[in-house]
């Protein structure tokens, strides 16, 4: 019973991670060229999101990506900010 529950959680996390990675990739392919290079950080926010999702998984990586996006505004900081 516990093993099947762990498998279900792992499968859900893997699917969520794939969906989030796909969403970021779609943004990079279709929306980013329209908006142009406007990110003030290095790596860009979308590349940061890809790195964070791959390294930390969907929950922690998603949270790190969201907080990075909330910091990326005209009055925010900038510069190098690796995940």
C-alpha positions in Angstrom: 0.0 0.0 0.0 2.7 2.5 1.0 4.8 1.6 -2.1 1.9 2.2 -4.4 1.3 5.6 -2.7 4.9 6.6 -3.1 4.8 5.5 -6.8 1.7 7.7 -7.3 3.4 10.7 -5.7 6.5 10.2 -7.8 4.5 9.8 -11.0 2.5 12.9 -10.2 5.6 14.9 -9.5 7.2 13.7 -12.8 4.1 14.7 -14.8 4.0 18.1 -13.1 7.6 18.7 -13.8 7.2 17.8 -17.5 4.2 20.1 -17.7 6.1 23.0 -16.1 9.1 22.4 -18.3 6.9 22.3 -21.4 5.2 25.6 -20.4 8.6 27.3 -20.0 9.8 25.9 -23.3 6.6 27.1 -25.1 7.1 30.6 -23.6 10.7 30.6 -24.9 9.7 29.5 -28.4 6.6 31.6 -29.0 6.3 34.5 -26.5 9.8 35.4 -25.7 10.7 36.4 -29.3 7.7 38.8 -29.3 8.7 40.5 -26.0 12.4 40.6 -26.8 15.3 40.5 -24.3 14.0 42.3 -21.4 15.2 40.3 -18.4 17.6 42.1 -16.1 19.1 38.9 -14.7 21.7 36.4 -15.9 20.6 33.7 -16.7 17.3 34.9 -18.0 14.2 34.2 -15.9 13.0 31.4 -18.3 16.5 29.7 -18.3 16.5 30.1 -14.5 13.2 28.4 -14.3 14.4 25.5 -16.5 17.5 25.0 -14.4 15.6 25.3 -11.1 12.9 22.8 -12.2 15.5 20.3 -13.4 17.6 20.6 -10.3 15.0 20.9 -7.5 11.9 19.3 -9.0 8.4 20.8 -9.6 7.6 22.1 -6.1 10.8 23.7 -4.9 12.0 24.6 -8.4 8.6 26.0 -9.2 8.7 28.1 -6.0 12.2 29.4 -6.8 11.1 30.2 -10.3 8.0 32.1 -9.1 10.0 34.2 -6.6 12.5 35.0 -9.3 9.7 36.2 -11.6 8.3 38.4 -8.8 11.7 40.0 -8.4 12.1 40.7 -12.2 10.6 44.2 -12.6 11.9 47.7 -13.4 12.5 48.6 -9.8 14.1 45.2 -8.8 17.7 44.3 -8.8 19.6 42.6 -11.6 22.9 40.9 -12.3 24.0 37.3 -11.9 21.5 35.1 -9.9 22.1 31.3 -10.4 19.5 28.9 -9.1 
